[in-house]
Structure formats: structure tokens, C-alpha cells
Amino acid sequence: MIPVFFILWFLEPVSNWLRKNFQIFDKFFTWLFEYTRKRHAKKMGVYKELALIILVAIPLPMTGAWTGSLVAFLFGVPYKKALPLIFLGVLIAGVIVTLASIGIINLGG
């Protein structure tokens, strides 16, 4: 969880600085935000908090706290709201992995 504090805290200021100082980053971030929000706005609009928790809680590659931090940033979830949602997802993932490792649940392996 320690990197999540910094990712959520610095992602917006860094992206704003890059957008302001480099035109290519401005074009990239504009495209990224428009594309991502247009493609997933319906799901995130209805299930924003739940979707963020589930994304972080699924113990698979490319999911987790770092990806959840990026998704929270892309969809404009405020820091004070995103942090506990991501933390809850990490706790759920920890419980799932712990139960799988002691044999209580079978994750298909």
C-alpha cells in the first residue's frame, strides 16, 4: 500500500506538468482520458466504487493496487475516496490468496 499513497498523490501533478511543458504529452493524455472515459464511462459511472474494489481485489496479473491507482486517476476518483477503496481491494485480495494458499479455496490450479 505504501506506493499507492505516492502514486495517487503525484500522478496528477506530474501529468499536469508534463502536459504543460511538452505538447506530445498533452496530446497523449488528452487522447488517453477521452478514449478511456468514452469506452468505460457507462460502467464506471454506475459502479465506480465497486468496480475499483473488484479490480484491485482480483488476484491476477495487471490487477491490483498500482493498476487501481491508475484507474482512479483516469476516472477522477478523489484521493480521499480512492485510497480506502484500493485498501479494501488489497485486503480482499489478501484474503483470497491466503485462503487459496492454505487450501480452503481452489483457484483452478
Phi, psi and omega per residue, in radians:
M1 nan -0.387 -3.084
I2 -1.027 -0.803 3.118
P3 -1.089 -0.508 -3.109
V4 -1.066 -0.704 3.099
F5 -0.947 -0.830 -3.078
F6 -1.296 -0.672 3.117
I7 -1.070 -0.871 3.138
L8 -1.125 -0.636 -3.076
W9 -1.257 -0.725 -2.994
F10 -1.763 -0.220 -3.050
L11 -1.074 -0.796 -3.128
E12 -1.191 -0.857 3.120
P13 -1.053 -0.673 3.139
V14 -1.169 -0.784 3.135
S15 -1.149 -0.651 3.086
N16 -1.121 -0.711 3.122
W17 -1.129 -0.773 3.118
L18 -1.088 -0.733 3.128
R19 -1.099 -0.682 -3.093
K20 -1.259 -0.620 -3.017
N21 -1.739 -0.278 -3.108
F22 -2.377 2.059 -3.080
Q23 -1.091 -0.616 -3.126
I24 -1.115 -0.653 3.092
F25 -1.220 -0.607 3.092
D26 -1.088 -0.792 3.105
K27 -1.102 -0.766 -3.120
F28 -1.091 -0.873 -3.113
F29 -1.147 -0.637 3.081
T30 -1.079 -0.834 3.110
W31 -1.075 -0.811 -3.092
L32 -1.043 -0.837 -3.118
F33 -1.146 -0.790 -3.134
E34 -1.115 -0.808 -3.117
Y35 -1.102 -0.869 -3.080
T36 -1.148 -0.801 -3.110
R37 -1.179 -0.671 3.120
K38 -1.141 -0.726 -3.076
R39 -1.259 -0.584 -3.028
H40 -2.130 0.161 -3.043
A41 -1.090 -0.658 -3.100
K42 -1.099 -0.847 3.137
K43 -1.155 -0.788 -3.098
M44 -1.245 -0.508 3.119
G45 -1.149 -0.679 -3.100
V46 -1.494 -0.744 -2.993
Y47 -2.012 0.492 -2.983
K48 -0.847 -0.978 -3.085
E49 -1.176 -0.828 -3.127
L50 -1.116 -0.714 3.135
A51 -1.102 -0.687 3.127
L52 -1.158 -0.746 3.106
I53 -1.088 -0.809 -3.109
I54 -1.131 -0.744 3.119
L55 -0.998 -0.769 -3.128
V56 -1.285 -0.592 -3.033
A57 -1.332 -0.365 -3.124
I58 -1.291 2.047 -3.094
P59 -1.451 1.208 3.107
L60 -2.283 2.795 3.056
P61 -1.043 2.564 3.141
M62 1.238 0.230 2.948
T63 -2.131 2.961 3.109
G64 2.191 -2.976 -2.996
A65 -1.178 -0.686 -3.121
W66 -1.164 -0.792 3.107
T67 -1.156 -0.693 3.085
G68 -1.064 -0.641 3.088
S69 -1.122 -0.738 3.112
L70 -1.137 -0.742 3.125
V71 -1.122 -0.739 3.098
A72 -1.040 -0.726 3.101
F73 -1.132 -0.823 -3.109
L74 -1.057 -0.624 -3.095
F75 -1.726 0.147 3.029
G76 1.223 0.536 3.067
V77 -1.305 2.162 -3.103
P78 -1.064 2.627 -3.090
Y79 -0.926 -0.847 -3.076
K80 -1.175 -0.365 3.090
K81 -1.597 -0.672 -3.079
A82 -1.201 -0.696 -3.065
L83 -1.020 -0.894 3.111
P84 -1.177 -0.549 3.107
L85 -1.155 -0.763 3.111
I86 -1.149 -0.725 3.112
F87 -1.053 -0.746 3.102
L88 -1.088 -0.734 3.087
G89 -1.076 -0.705 3.107
V90 -1.122 -0.726 3.102
L91 -1.086 -0.768 3.125
I92 -1.095 -0.771 3.111
A93 -1.074 -0.693 3.100
G94 -1.083 -0.720 3.114
V95 -1.140 -0.765 -3.141
I96 -1.065 -0.832 -3.115
V97 -1.162 -0.678 3.113
T98 -1.118 -0.800 3.133
L99 -1.113 -0.656 3.115
A100 -1.204 -0.654 -3.093
S101 -1.268 -0.448 3.101
I102 -1.696 0.072 2.997
G103 1.544 0.162 3.139
I104 -1.299 -0.648 3.056
I105 -2.155 2.692 -3.137
N106 -1.953 2.069 -3.133
L107 -1.609 0.366 3.049
G108 1.617 0.247 -3.097
G109 -1.962 nan nan
